[in-house]
């Protein structure tokens, strides 16, 4: 079993409680988790890992989930995908493995987080010619 904590709130990874945890992933902004020992036991019994991901990695995973899978998860629910992307980038292979990332929170729970690193929204008048022009289709 693999688990991923937010970098600004990663007490298990760091090995000590975090007095003032900070992360965009509010649902996992926990400096001293009540189930700390159970999480370590699950990791150890399964031969897994517990690692951390940055807020930028979480937001990038959120955009990938939304654009490629049509799933809009809140930031904490995107941490598992962010972790898998991080591990893959470091050369870890998951070929032939079945991977499940549990998404427990809808992105509508925290729309402000999703908007932090998105491109500016283009506002156009309700006019087909304006839309065509913005797409470079000018007639």
C-alpha positions in Angstrom: 0.0 0.0 0.0 1.3 3.4 -0.9 0.4 6.6 0.9 1.2 10.2 0.1 1.2 13.1 2.4 1.3 16.8 1.4 4.9 18.1 1.7 3.8 20.9 4.1 2.0 18.4 6.3 4.0 15.2 6.2 4.6 14.1 9.8 4.9 10.4 9.1 7.4 11.0 6.3 9.4 13.4 8.5 9.1 11.3 11.6 7.7 14.0 13.9 4.5 16.0 14.4 4.2 19.2 12.4 3.1 22.0 14.6 1.7 24.3 11.9 1.0 22.2 8.8 0.5 24.1 5.5 -0.8 22.7 2.3 -3.4 23.4 -0.3 -4.8 19.9 0.4 -6.9 20.9 3.4 -8.3 17.4 4.0 -4.8 16.1 4.7 -3.5 19.2 6.5 -2.9 17.2 9.7 0.2 17.7 11.7 -0.2 14.7 14.1 -2.6 12.1 12.6 -4.6 10.0 15.1 -4.0 6.8 13.0 -0.2 7.3 12.6 0.7 3.9 13.9 -2.0 2.2 11.8 -0.7 3.9 8.7 2.8 2.8 9.4 1.6 -0.8 10.1 -0.4 -0.8 6.8 2.7 0.4 4.9 5.0 -2.2 6.6 2.6 -5.1 6.3 2.0 -4.5 2.6 5.7 -3.7 1.7 4.6 -0.2 0.6 5.8 3.3 1.2 4.6 6.6 2.6 6.0 9.5 0.7 5.2 13.2 0.2 4.1 15.4 -2.7 4.3 19.1 -3.1 1.3 21.4 -3.6 2.4 22.0 -7.2 2.5 18.2 -7.8 -1.0 17.9 -6.3 -2.4 20.6 -8.5 -0.8 19.2 -11.6 -2.4 15.8 -10.8 -5.7 17.5 -10.3 -5.6 19.0 -13.8 -4.6 15.6 -15.3 -7.5 13.9 -13.5 -9.9 16.4 -14.7 -8.7 16.8 -18.3 -7.8 13.2 -19.0 -10.2 11.2 -16.9 -13.1 13.6 -16.4 -12.8 13.3 -12.6 -12.7 16.6 -10.6 -11.1 15.6 -7.3 -10.4 18.0 -4.4 -6.6 18.4 -3.7 -6.2 15.8 -1.0 -7.8 13.2 -3.3 -5.3 14.1 -6.0 -2.3 13.3 -3.8 -2.2 9.6 -4.7 -2.0 10.3 -8.4 0.6 13.0 -7.8 2.6 10.4 -5.8 2.4 7.8 -8.6 3.5 10.4 -11.2 6.4 11.4 -8.9 7.5 7.8 -8.5 7.2 7.1 -12.2 9.3 10.2 -12.9 12.0 8.7 -10.7 12.0 5.5 -12.7 9.7 3.2 -10.7 7.8 0.8 -12.9 4.2 -0.3 -12.4 4.0 -2.5 -15.5 1.5 -5.4 -15.0 0.2 -3.9 -11.7 -3.4 -2.9 -10.9 -3.4 0.5 -9.3 -6.3 2.1 -7.5 -6.3 5.7 -6.4 -9.3 6.4 -4.2 -10.9 9.8 -4.8 -13.0 10.6 -1.8 -13.6 14.3 -2.3 -15.2 16.2 -5.1 -13.3 19.2 -6.5 -16.3 21.4 -5.9 -15.4 21.2 -2.2 -12.5 23.5 -2.9 -12.8 25.3 -6.2 -10.4 28.0 -5.1 -7.5 25.5 -5.1 -8.3 24.4 -8.6 -8.2 28.0 -9.9 -4.8 28.8 -8.3 -2.7 27.7 -11.3 -5.2 27.6 -14.2 -4.8 29.8 -17.2 -6.9 33.0 -17.3 -10.4 32.4 -18.5 -11.2 34.1 -21.8 -14.4 36.1 -21.6 -16.2 36.8 -24.8 -19.5 38.3 -25.8 -22.3 35.9 -26.7 -21.5 36.3 -30.4 -20.4 33.5 -32.8 -18.2 35.9 -34.7 -16.3 36.8 -31.5 -15.8 33.2 -30.7 -14.6 32.3 -34.2 -12.2 35.2 -34.1 -10.8 34.1 -30.8 -10.2 30.7 -32.2 -8.5 32.1 -35.2 -11.3 31.1 -37.5 -12.1 34.6 -38.6 -14.3 34.7 -41.7 
